[in-house]
């Protein structure tokens, strides 16, 4: 998924076997493979990105569990608060 996804962006849970084991446990507890979710926010880090979903408030997931439903354009990427830190 696009790590600079903005609030409202749609992503699909495409994998529950990536990331660390504790991240997989959290994902399996809250996510359904193939289900579409709505981004609440992403926090981009130097080696991973945390994703919070509107449907699961208060829980962060690793971005590796998701694919974009529709790509987000680069102009929108630049609106993300972390974009200029890494570009």
N, C-alpha and C positions, 0 to 999 in steps of 0.2 A: 504494500500500500504506500501511498504518498505520505511521507512522514510529516509534511507540512499541511496536511488536510485541515481545513477550517471547520468550525462548528457548523453542523448541518450536513456535512459531507457523508455520503453513504458508502459503507464498506461491507464486505461479505466475509464471514468466518470461513476461511478456506483450509485451515490446518490447525490441529490441536496437538501436534507432536513436535513442534519446534520450541525453541527457548529452553530455559532451565526447567528442571522437574517441578520446582515449586510454582513456576509460572504456568506450567501445563495443568497442575492441580487446580489452580484458581480458574483458569480458562474452562476446564471441563466442568467445574461447578456452576459456572454462570453462562457459558456460551453454547450454542447449538451449531454444529457444522452445517454450512450452507445457508444459515440465516443471515439476513441483512440487518445491519445496525447503523445508528446515526452517531457521528462523532460529536462529543461534547467539547473535548479539547485534546490536544497532543502536546507532550513535553519532549522536545528533541534533545537527546544527549549525545555525547561524543561517540558512544558505542551502541546505544540502543534508544528506542523511542517508546515512551509510555503513552497509552491511549485510554482515555476515559470515554465511555459511551453514555448517551442519554438514557438508554434502556437499562443500564446497570450503574446508577450513580454511586460515586464513592469508591469504585474499584478500578484500579489501573491494570491494563493488559499490555503485553509486549506487542508491538506492531507486527511481528512475524506471523501472527494468527490471522491476518486480514489481507484481502485484496480489494482494490477500488472497484465499486460497481460501475462508476463513470469516472474517467480521468479528470483531475483538477488541473487547470491551466497554470502556467508559470506566473502569470500576472497575479493570480490568487495566491500562489505559493509565497510571493513577496509580501503579502499582507500578514503572514504568520509571524508572531512575535519572535520566534527563534530563527527565522530564515537568514537574517544578516549575520548572525553569529557563526554560521557554518558555510556561508557563501561569499 
